[in-house]
Amino acid sequence: MRRLKEPSGYADLYRMSAAILAAVLLVFLFIFTQPIDLRQHNNLLNNFKNLHSDEARLGETVLELNFSLSNNYDQINLIISH
């Protein structure tokens, strides 16, 4: 059976330097990230919830208009203006 050669020292050096660079990057990101403002976060979630419900209502209204179940465009204008 043949023995494989010992791995070169350069490969280990590259792996160690990549690991150190990754660790430094993670520490840098951890230190310089800003804390989350809960009020702003909750306002953003509330806006997304409202947008989602408006989109669902708009989709229902457009389908009603498409299948001639309704001829009233006031609901679409109200949703879009909101």
N, C-alpha and C positions, 0 to 999 in steps of 0.2 A: 504494500500500500504506500502511495506517495503522500508525503506530508505537504500541506499547503504552506506557503510562505507566510511569515509573520506580517500583519498589516503594517503599512508604512506609518511613520509618525505624523506625516502631513495630514492623513485622513482624520486621525484623532484630533489634531490641532484645529482642523476646519469644523469638526463637530462641536468641539468645546467652544470655539469662538461663536458659532451660530447659537448655541445654547445661552452663552453670556449675552449676546446681542438681544435675543428674545427676552431674557430676564430684565435687561435694562429697559427695553421698550415697554414691557408690562409695568414696571415700576414707574416709568415716566408717565404712562397713561393713567395709572392709579393716582398719582400725585396731582396732576394738572387737570383732571376732570372736575367739572363743576357739580355741586350738589343739586338735586332736583328740587325745584320750587313746587310744592304740593298744590298751591292755589292755581298756578298756571297749568299744571298737569291736569287737575280736575276740570278746569275750564276747557282745555283742549279735548278731553274725553267727552264732556258734555256737548261740545260743538260737533264732534264726530257722531255722537248718538243722534243729535237733531238732524244732521245731514243724512244719516242712514234712514231715518224715519221719513224725511221729506222725499228722498229718492224712491222709497217704496211706495209712498202715496202717489208720486208723480207717475211711476210705472203703472199703477193700477188705473189711474185716470186716463193715461194714454191708451191703454188696452181697451177701456170702455169706449173711448172715442173711435178707436180703430175698428171695433166690431159694431159700431152704431148703437151702442147701449145708452149713449148719452150724447147730447149735442151742446153741452155747456162747457165753454172754455174758461169760465171764471175760476174754477178750482185750479187749473194749470197756471193761470196768471197769478193766483194767490201764492201757490207753492214757489214759483220762480221768483216772485218779488220778495218772499221770505228769505 
